[in-house]
C-alpha cells in the first residue's frame, strides 16, 4: 500500500471505525485474497463493531499494493459515501500532512 493510501486510512480512521458495516465488504476482501481466512474468522468473532473495524484498518496497510483499491471497491455498494471519501482523501494533496519545520527560538 502506498503512503498516500495509508494516510487516507489514517485521516478517516474514526469515521470508518464508526460507520463501517463489514459483513459484505469483509467477504469481498477474503474473495480477493486481501484478508486471510484466520483474520476473517477473528474479525467475525469480534462482538464490538468499532473494534472489528479498527482491527481491519490496522491490518490493511500490510496487505500489499492491491489492498486499498480492493477495500474501496468493497465499500461501493454497502457504503458508497465512505468509498468516495477514501478516494477523495487518497487524491488530496499531502501538504498538510507534513510536520511543521522546526523554528529557531529567538536568542536572548
C-alpha positions as CSV (number, residue, x, y, z in Angstrom):
1,X,0.0,0.0,0.0
2,X,1.3,3.4,-0.9
3,X,2.0,6.1,1.6
4,X,-0.9,8.3,0.4
5,X,-3.3,5.4,0.8
6,X,-2.1,4.8,4.3
7,X,-2.6,8.5,5.1
8,X,-6.1,8.3,3.7
9,X,-6.9,5.4,6.0
10,X,-5.4,7.3,9.0
11,X,-7.2,10.5,8.2
12,X,-10.6,8.7,8.1
13,X,-9.9,6.2,10.8
14,X,-12.5,7.5,13.3
15,X,-15.2,7.9,10.6
16,X,-14.5,4.4,9.2
17,X,-14.5,2.8,12.7
18,X,-17.8,4.3,13.5
19,X,-19.6,3.9,10.2
20,X,-18.4,0.6,8.6
21,X,-20.6,-2.4,8.4
22,X,-18.1,-5.1,7.5
23,X,-20.3,-8.1,6.7
24,X,-20.3,-7.8,2.8
25,X,-17.0,-5.9,2.4
26,X,-15.2,-8.4,4.5
27,X,-16.3,-11.3,2.3
28,X,-15.2,-9.4,-0.8
29,X,-11.8,-8.8,0.8
30,X,-11.5,-12.5,1.5
31,X,-12.5,-13.4,-2.0
32,X,-9.8,-11.1,-3.4
33,X,-7.2,-12.6,-1.0
34,X,-6.6,-9.3,0.8
35,X,-7.9,-10.9,4.1
36,X,-6.7,-14.3,5.2
37,X,-9.1,-17.0,6.5
38,X,-7.8,-16.6,10.0
39,X,-8.3,-12.9,10.1
40,X,-11.8,-13.3,8.6
41,X,-12.7,-15.6,11.4
42,X,-11.1,-13.4,14.0
43,X,-13.0,-10.3,12.8
44,X,-16.3,-12.2,12.5
45,X,-15.8,-13.3,16.1
46,X,-15.3,-9.8,17.4
47,X,-18.6,-8.7,19.0
48,X,-17.8,-4.9,19.1
49,X,-18.1,-3.4,15.6
50,X,-15.8,-0.5,16.2
51,X,-13.0,-2.8,17.4
52,X,-13.6,-5.1,14.5
53,X,-13.3,-2.2,12.1
54,X,-10.1,-0.9,13.8
55,X,-8.5,-4.3,13.5
56,X,-9.2,-4.4,9.8
57,X,-7.8,-0.8,9.4
58,X,-4.7,-1.8,11.2
59,X,-4.3,-4.9,9.1
60,X,-4.9,-3.4,5.6
61,X,-1.7,-1.4,5.1
62,X,0.4,-4.6,5.3
63,X,-1.6,-6.5,2.7
64,X,0.1,-5.3,-0.4
65,X,-0.5,-2.9,-3.3
66,X,-4.0,-4.1,-4.1
67,X,-5.4,-3.8,-0.6
68,X,-6.5,-0.2,-0.7
69,X,-8.2,-0.4,-4.1
70,X,-9.9,-3.7,-3.0
71,X,-11.1,-2.1,0.2
72,X,-12.5,1.0,-1.6
73,X,-14.2,-1.3,-4.1
74,X,-15.7,-3.5,-1.4
75,X,-17.5,-0.4,0.0
76,X,-19.1,0.8,-3.2
77,X,-22.4,-1.0,-2.7
78,X,-22.7,-1.0,1.1
79,X,-21.2,2.4,1.9
80,X,-20.7,4.5,-1.3
81,X,-20.1,7.7,0.8
82,X,-17.2,6.0,2.5
83,X,-15.8,4.8,-0.8
84,X,-16.0,8.3,-2.2
85,X,-14.4,9.8,1.0
86,X,-11.4,7.4,0.7
87,X,-10.9,8.2,-3.0
88,X,-11.0,11.9,-2.2
89,X,-8.5,11.6,0.6
90,X,-6.2,9.5,-1.5
91,X,-6.2,12.2,-4.2
92,X,-5.8,15.0,-1.7
93,X,-2.6,16.9,-1.6
94,X,-0.3,15.9,1.2
95,X,0.9,19.3,2.1
96,X,-1.0,19.5,5.4
97,X,0.4,16.1,6.4
98,X,4.0,17.2,6.6
99,X,5.3,18.1,10.1
100,X,6.0,21.8,10.5
101,X,9.5,22.9,10.0
102,X,11.5,23.5,13.2
103,X,11.6,27.1,14.2
104,X,14.5,28.7,15.9
105,X,13.8,30.4,19.2
106,X,15.0,34.0,19.3
107,X,18.3,34.4,21.1
108,X,18.2,36.3,24.4
